[in-house]
Amino acid sequence: MLLPSLAILIGLALLVWSADRFVDGASATATHYAVPPLLVGMLIVGFGTSAPEMVVSTMAAQQGNPGLALGNAWGSNIVNIALILGVTALIAPIVVHSMILRKELPILARSRG
């Protein structure tokens, strides 16, 4: 029990350290090439955070598990969106105008069957 707990703690520490280094490296790259930070955030950091899902999905598809590949992609996107919206709504209310709901909700609720 001690070894798995220690491995989790070390893994979390390495994750925090490597994420910090990744952001610093992306920022330095943007400064070096005079690229707007927003573009770096959308491309480099966005790709970096999606890379693990892409690797797992590719490996699952190559091993003949397309359901796992699709489930991984859909699940990670749903969780990411739900967590971002949830945390944002906890910090500050999200205002949605009724006109947007009237236009967008029927499209979102449309049956795919």
C-alpha positions as CSV (number, residue, x, y, z in Angstrom):
1,M,0.0,0.0,0.0
2,L,2.9,2.3,0.7
3,L,4.5,1.9,-2.7
4,P,1.4,2.7,-4.8
5,S,0.6,5.7,-2.6
6,L,4.2,7.0,-3.0
7,A,4.0,6.4,-6.8
8,I,0.8,8.5,-7.0
9,L,2.3,11.3,-5.0
10,I,5.5,11.3,-7.1
11,G,3.4,11.2,-10.3
12,L,1.3,14.2,-9.2
13,A,4.4,16.1,-8.3
14,L,5.9,15.4,-11.7
15,L,2.6,16.3,-13.4
16,V,2.6,19.7,-11.7
17,W,6.2,20.3,-12.4
18,S,6.0,19.2,-16.1
19,A,2.8,21.3,-16.7
20,D,4.6,24.4,-15.3
21,R,7.6,23.7,-17.6
22,F,5.3,23.2,-20.6
23,V,3.6,26.5,-20.0
24,D,6.9,28.3,-19.5
25,G,8.2,26.7,-22.7
26,A,5.2,27.7,-24.7
27,S,5.4,31.2,-23.4
28,A,9.1,31.4,-24.3
29,T,8.4,30.1,-27.8
30,A,5.7,32.7,-28.3
31,T,8.1,35.5,-27.2
32,H,11.0,34.2,-29.3
33,Y,8.9,34.0,-32.5
34,A,6.8,37.1,-31.7
35,V,3.6,35.1,-31.8
36,P,0.5,36.4,-29.9
37,P,0.1,34.5,-26.6
38,L,-3.5,33.7,-27.4
39,L,-2.4,31.8,-30.5
40,V,0.1,29.9,-28.5
41,G,-2.6,29.1,-25.9
42,M,-5.0,27.8,-28.5
43,L,-2.5,25.8,-30.6
44,I,0.4,24.6,-28.6
45,V,-1.2,24.2,-25.2
46,G,-4.4,23.0,-26.7
47,F,-2.6,20.3,-28.7
48,G,-0.5,19.4,-25.6
49,T,-3.5,18.8,-23.5
50,S,-5.3,16.7,-26.2
51,A,-2.3,14.6,-27.1
52,P,-2.8,11.9,-24.4
53,E,-6.4,11.4,-25.6
54,M,-5.2,11.2,-29.2
55,V,-2.5,8.6,-28.3
56,V,-5.0,6.4,-26.4
57,S,-7.6,6.6,-29.1
58,T,-5.1,5.8,-31.8
59,M,-3.7,2.8,-29.8
60,A,-7.3,1.6,-29.1
61,A,-8.3,1.8,-32.8
62,Q,-5.1,0.0,-33.9
63,Q,-5.9,-2.8,-31.5
64,G,-9.4,-3.2,-32.9
65,N,-11.3,-1.3,-30.2
66,P,-13.0,1.5,-32.1
67,G,-15.6,1.8,-29.4
68,L,-12.9,2.6,-26.8
69,A,-11.4,5.1,-29.1
70,L,-14.7,7.0,-29.7
71,G,-15.6,6.7,-26.0
72,N,-12.3,8.2,-25.0
73,A,-12.7,11.1,-27.4
74,W,-16.3,11.8,-26.5
75,G,-15.9,11.3,-22.8
76,S,-12.8,13.6,-22.5
77,N,-14.6,16.4,-24.4
78,I,-17.8,16.1,-22.4
79,V,-15.9,16.1,-19.1
80,N,-13.7,19.0,-20.2
81,I,-16.7,21.1,-21.2
82,A,-18.8,20.2,-18.2
83,L,-15.9,21.0,-15.8
84,I,-15.1,24.3,-17.4
85,L,-18.8,25.4,-17.5
86,G,-19.4,24.1,-14.0
87,V,-16.4,25.8,-12.4
88,T,-17.2,29.0,-14.4
89,A,-20.8,28.9,-13.2
90,L,-19.7,28.5,-9.6
91,I,-17.4,31.5,-9.9
92,A,-19.8,33.8,-11.7
93,P,-23.3,33.2,-13.1
94,I,-23.5,32.5,-16.8
95,V,-26.0,34.8,-18.5
96,V,-27.7,33.4,-21.5
97,H,-30.2,35.6,-23.4
98,S,-33.5,34.1,-24.3
99,M,-33.0,34.8,-28.0
100,I,-30.0,32.6,-28.1
101,L,-31.9,29.8,-26.4
102,R,-34.7,30.0,-28.9
103,K,-32.3,29.8,-31.8
104,E,-29.8,27.3,-30.5
105,L,-31.7,24.9,-28.2
106,P,-33.8,23.2,-31.0
107,I,-30.6,22.5,-32.9
108,L,-28.9,21.0,-29.8
109,A,-31.9,19.0,-28.8
110,R,-32.5,17.6,-32.3
111,S,-32.8,13.9,-32.5
112,R,-30.0,12.0,-34.4
113,G,-32.0,8.9,-34.8
